[in-house]
Amino acid sequence: MKINQVLSSPKRRLQAAFSLVEVTVGMAIVATVGGALMTGITQGFFCMQMARENLRATQIMLEKVETIRLYNWDQINMAGFIATSFTNRYDPNSTNSQGLKYTGAMTISDVPFSTSYSTNMKQITVTLNWTTGQLPRTRSFTTFISRDGLQNYVY
């Protein structure tokens, strides 16, 4: 077995090690990259959570509007027949009441334009409010229904 005398000399061994400054700079780079990676993962999960909440809000609003489309004209114009406020959960099949809570309001009003058929139409606005963490969120959906709409073809 042959031992290399050049690497075992004291002068060569001192030059082969890392200095404290090099280690500090390396650790700072690793910490910066690690922090950026964790921030990116956190933001990605938050973005996905907001997208799921927006989708659920759209489903709730669509459910309310599609239910109203099945009522006849007299039921729509009857005061108190359609609830003006409601609450819904993110997961409606959950057995406990934990989770995100959507509070909504529904307004039925005359159409904002005047034409010969404007007395045969109503404007429906569904508004949902909820909170993601500390961030208050809201979505709104507006549509029109008419006297001779879908409800006459269902029955």
C-alpha angles and dihedrals in degrees: 000000000000122000118208106232094195095066095043095057115108094236093054092047092056092053093051096061128084119251123234091250092055092050091048093050091047092051091048090054092048091048092049093049091045092049092049091049093051091047090051093050092047093049090048092054091046091050091051091049091053091048091052092048091049091050092050090049090053090050092051093049092047091049091054094047095045090051091053091050089064095056120094122244095260092053091050092052094044110106113242096009093107116048113240095204132036143164129218136178131233089240109032092185094058114122094213127054095240123119139054116339123208118202117197143184129202124201126189113196142155117280115270094236134063121230135137091273099041092104088061094055137070132193117226122197122187116192125187128194128190140150127240105197102309094334114104112217133192137182130185135195126192127190141157131238128192138209093246096041134122096305091072092059097049100063 
